[in-house]
Amino acid sequence: MRAGDEATARRFARRAKAAGAVLAVGLVAAGCRRESATPALPPAEPSITAPAEPPPEPPTAGFTPPATRADLDRQVTWVDRPVRDALALAREQDAQEPATCSAAEALARPNDSPEANAHILAALMRPPVAGAPWSVDRVSRHLPADVESVNPLRAETAAEFDLLELTGLQLFGFDRSRAAFANADTVATWRTSADGLVDEVVLRDDLTWSDGRPVTARDVAFSWRLVTDQRVPARAFREGARRLRAVHAYDDRTVAFFHAEPLATNAWDIDFPVLPRHVYESSWERDPSLVSSPEHVAREARPVTGGPYEVASRTPGREIVLRRRAGWAVVRGRSVRSPAPFTEVRLVVHEDPATALEALEAGELDDAALAPEQWATATGTPSFTDRAFRLTTPDLRSLQIVWNLDTPLFADRRVRRAMGYAFDHGRLLDGLCQGLATPATGPFEPLPPEASRRAAEPPRQDLAKAEALLDEAGWIDHDGDGVRDREVDGRRVPCGFTLVCDHDPFRVAVAALARDSLARVGVTCTVQALDPRQVHERFRSRRFEACLTAWGAGVDPDAAASLWTASGPRNVSGYANPDVDRLAMEGRRERDRQRRAELYARIAEILAEDQPCTWLVWRSQPRGVSRRIAADLFGLRAGPHWSPGLSSIRRPVLD
């Protein structure tokens, strides 16, 4: 038999046997863990192509800010930066884009195509006329997973960022073109030094915390100190904040941010959550986790907030009830800013999409995330259409499988690339996602303004390439049992691993698709479906071999640096490549958007070759929305976190 025919016969035998053996592997019960006895393998084709440089000295070393504000003024030339009323800005932008149909017409038409969805969004998600009353006073929103903490510095998940937008003190925002501005609700003036090394913000004098104490510039400087302290779990914000040399409060209202370099990311580096100094100053060093000590546990139940809402009650695992904060709109008996649109917002946890849909149809929820299968099969029933309508909103998170490069199997780049070629991308897009997704080719979402002119090839299944790479890496089915193996230290080691995912039915289905796809090339994948909190903890502590998860793209492409640079605080894969580190630094320094785009396109190409994870899809979020609140949809934030936060626009970015 010729070598090619023998290989083909072996492949068919392996697939036939895998169909009866490997595909029978079911979900591992939650809490169980597969202990691998696989000895360490020699890491062929490692990801690190050259020794990574040691992390640079912190930019704070040896730096002292000017002693007074007058001293600072003498040293720099100031350039005024925009301070905008985000809601007024949204009205200005919408005035230039008239709706293509009325709200009534939008609600009457079927949402059966992307074009129909765009028309519906354009009609319904428009800002209210200034001074017009809201017709709905209370709303209930769906949280697919509970928050781990209500402390804004600990925010990492989508649910926690949603909560932060409602309760947090927002000093900055960004418009649809992703241009940054200071929030007129909280900031009086913002200016930047001509050399780009200093930003100065003067806070409004009518800001208070929910306990009645004034918000001051010293709160901002204190919060930066916590964000940059390695003991505090502020992973989502540390990467940018630690590029600052200092944050200094010159008085109760004036705070200056001193940058190490005039980077393109400076406007995002100064945008971190603000905590009340008077609440945490005496306690945080005793409990840097901010959630474990008795006093911090009490703050988890009733936090002190600086945004338009405060936490009225919290039942972990069930709901968070937010109440409109009187001290946000009225200070010292004077109306100072528009009140939040709703007196009460209930964030109700339903991890099971079926339960969430039932709650929507029963009138217990006003807005619920739908699974793709629900969109296709459950939104045409009378119980749904009588109470709700459906739409999709942008969800700039990519779904991917992250490989732990410290495990023996995935230390080899050829193995990781083989995983991507083996996966059935077409079945995911057209089947599981019901067409509500686009292929993901890397960590940077493909929308302006940082979209590269170089179009990346969408991922496709190629079993022959997957098998060739596994063969090259030494993983061959020597005994004909349908599972590849490799000899290590004198014994055969099977090619297999555990894939962790949360127990959401859609993600379980994607994980099962990965299992089935890999079985076709002789790799055993065991799916372990856990509670979302367990998955998050495994992920954060790197106690996984492979993990199915979703990550946000971020406002700026540099946000991905915390995931893929060697010193990134959220680099859970253990990936390191000095070329990526260098290009990421060049991207921060480059101010021209198109040239920046090409740098990030090159990073994406390197990541596609190294495959620290297999990128799958960018999803649109299907939603069911109660007809009761149709007139007030603009007030329910969803999709990208465009300003003005709670009242942000839910239309597709490219409309």
Buried (B, 14 or more C-beta within 10 A) or exposed (E): EEEEEEBEEBBEBBBEBBBEBBEEBEBBEEEEEEEBEBEEBEBEBBBBBEEBEEEEEEBBEEEEBBEEBEEBEEEBEBEEBEBBBBBEBBBEBBEEEEBEBEBEEBBEEEBEEEEBBBBBBBBBBBBBEEEEEBEBEEBBBBBBBBBBBBBBBBBBBBBBBBBBBBBBBBBBBBBBEBEBBBBBBBBBBBBBBEEBBBBBBBBBEBBBBBBEBBBBBBBBBBBBBBBBBEEBBBBBBBBBBBBBBBBBBBEBBBBBBBBBBBBBBBBBBBBBBBBBBBBBBEBBEEBBBBBEBEEBEEBBEBBBBBBBBBBBEBEEEEBBBBBBBEBBBBBEEEEBBBBBBBBBBBBBBBBEBEBBBBBBBEEBBBBBBBBBBBBBEBBEEEEBBEBBBBBBBBBBBBBBBBBBBEBBBBBBBBBBBBBBBBBBBEBBBEBBBBEBBBBBBBBBBBBEEBBBEEEBEBBEBBBEBBBBBBBBBBBBBEEEBBBBBBEBEEEEBBBBBBBBBBBBBBBBBBBBBBBBBBBBBBBBBBBBBBBBBBBBEBBBEBEBBBBBBBBBBBBBBBBBBBBBBBBBBBBBBBBBBBEBBBBBBBBBEBEEBEEBBBBBBBBBBBBBEBBBBBBBBBBBBBBBBBEBBBBBBBBBBBBBBBBBBBBBBBBBBEE
